């Protein structure tokens, strides 16, 4: 967060004050300290006004979970962003110290573990799935090459999906007379608020895919209307809105059992499902991508699955540099 002529430390201080003041737990001494900081220099007030306007317009405008507030969601996401930024700084330092700044080393490391997510709270490498138990008793399963940050406050249980996919089994909001705050998954396009107990979320390049397995969830795109997703349904969420997908929730979440379920879908979809499990880089030609596939395919041996495709479809699979680069094309393509 920078404005012209404003040093980064000033913005860091403003963000810290935003988190404190919107946490709902600011002490009288902290309020006095903030007042003194605000009037200490005219630039403080300018940056504070800019920051609060930006947060209110971009985060406060999100559809907020029932019982929560825009300030709650804004401050919680702000904390997650601060943590993520600090981790990225640590990553840069680690790579520099370890001598891993060359392109070749970076590519090889990234295929084992997504480097951009190295300091996420929980993460999985290539070909790895993982179960995580959260403090409230909820459980999350991460697909391969996935990363999440967790930030629980008295007002909100927040999971930030940075990359990949997760399947959440959410502890009920009310158990034995104890009320828990709303459970929300944040993606690049909006929020998924649990109204039920079991759902899957996948972060795509330009949208979020949500599959509802038990009860329902509420999808709130950043710039669109909220939409409830019922059990068995699948939807695509962009920043502008929500669109139903004609696919079963079971098929969309089959990765949890190590399978990719395709129902008359383009081969590109199967390749996309296999890539998080492949050690090398895969490239598929536009024509090959359009081939239709149907059935259940194992994820844990992507090379074998790809070979099966070559035996049933008119494909040519070429491997280079010891398998680090794989090209998938039609047999009549050069």
Long-range contacts (C-beta under 8 A, 24 or more apart in sequence): 1-51, 1-54, 3-46, 3-47, 3-50, 6-43, 6-46, 6-47, 10-43, 10-44, 10-47, 11-47, 11-51, 13-37, 13-44, 14-44, 14-47, 14-48, 14-51, 15-51, 15-78, 15-82, 16-82, 17-48, 18-51, 18-52, 18-55, 18-74, 18-75, 18-78, 19-75, 19-78, 19-79, 19-82, 22-71, 22-72, 22-74, 22-75, 22-78, 23-75, 23-153, 24-72, 24-154, 24-155, 58-222, 61-222, 62-190, 62-191, 62-220, 62-222, 63-190, 63-191, 63-218, 63-220, 63-226, 65-156, 65-181, 65-182, 65-184, 65-191, 65-193, 66-182, 67-181, 67-182, 68-155, 68-156, 68-181, 68-182, 69-155, 72-153, 72-155, 72-156, 73-156, 73-184, 73-191, 76-151, 76-153, 76-155, 76-156, 76-158, 77-158, 77-160, 77-186, 79-151, 80-149, 80-151, 80-158, 80-160, 80-186, 83-149, 83-151, 84-120, 84-149, 84-160, 84-162, 86-119, 87-118, 87-119, 87-120, 88-116, 88-119, 90-119, 91-115, 91-116, 91-118, 91-119, 94-118, 107-281, 108-324, 111-279, 111-280, 111-281, 111-324, 112-279, 114-145, 114-147, 114-163, 116-162, 116-163, 117-147, 117-162, 117-163, 120-147, 120-148, 120-149, 120-162, 121-148, 121-149, 121-150, 122-147, 122-148, 122-150, 123-147, 123-148, 124-164, 126-276, 126-277, 126-278, 126-279, 127-276, 127-277, 127-278, 127-279, 127-300, 129-255, 129-256, 129-258, 134-159, 134-171, 136-171, 136-180, 136-183, 137-171, 138-168, 138-169, 138-170, 138-171, 138-183, 139-168, 139-169, 140-166, 140-167, 140-168, 140-169, 141-166, 141-167, 141-256, 142-166, 143-167, 143-202, 143-255, 143-256, 143-276, 144-276, 144-277, 144-299, 145-276, 146-276, 152-181, 153-181, 154-181, 155-181, 156-181, 156-182, 156-184, 157-181, 157-182, 157-183, 157-184, 158-184, 158-186, 159-183, 159-184, 159-185, 159-186, 160-185, 160-186, 161-185, 161-186, 161-187, 161-201, 161-203, 161-208, 162-203, 163-203, 164-202, 164-203, 164-276, 165-200, 165-201, 165-202, 165-203, 165-255, 166-200, 166-201, 167-198, 167-199, 167-200, 167-213, 167-253, 167-256, 168-194, 168-198, 168-199, 168-200, 168-201, 169-197, 169-198, 170-194, 170-196, 170-197, 170-198, 170-199, 172-197, 187-237, 189-221, 189-222, 189-237, 189-238, 189-239, 190-219, 190-220, 190-221, 190-222, 190-224, 190-237, 190-239, 191-219, 191-220, 192-217, 192-218, 192-219, 192-220, 192-237, 193-217, 193-218, 193-219, 193-220, 195-228, 196-231, 199-229, 200-249, 200-252, 200-253, 200-256, 202-252, 206-238, 207-236, 207-237, 207-238, 208-236, 208-237, 208-238, 209-234, 209-235, 209-236, 209-237, 209-245, 209-252, 210-234, 210-235, 210-237, 211-249, 211-252, 211-253, 212-249, 213-249, 213-250, 213-253, 254-296, 255-299, 258-298, 258-299, 258-300, 259-296, 259-297, 259-298, 259-299, 260-296, 260-297, 260-298, 260-299, 260-305, 261-295, 261-296, 261-297, 262-293, 262-294, 262-295, 262-296, 262-297, 263-294, 264-292, 264-293, 264-294, 265-292, 265-293, 265-294, 266-290, 266-291, 266-292, 266-293, 267-291, 267-292, 267-293, 267-309, 267-313, 267-328, 269-293, 270-297, 270-305, 270-309, 271-328, 273-297, 273-299, 274-299, 274-302, 274-305, 274-306, 275-302, 277-302, 278-302, 278-303, 278-326, 279-323, 279-324, 280-319, 280-323, 280-324, 280-325, 280-326, 281-324, 281-325, 281-326, 282-326, 282-327, 282-328, 283-325, 283-326, 283-327, 283-328, 284-327, 284-328, 284-329, 285-327, 285-328, 285-329, 285-330, 285-333, 287-329, 287-330, 287-333, 288-315, 288-328, 288-329, 288-330, 288-333, 291-315
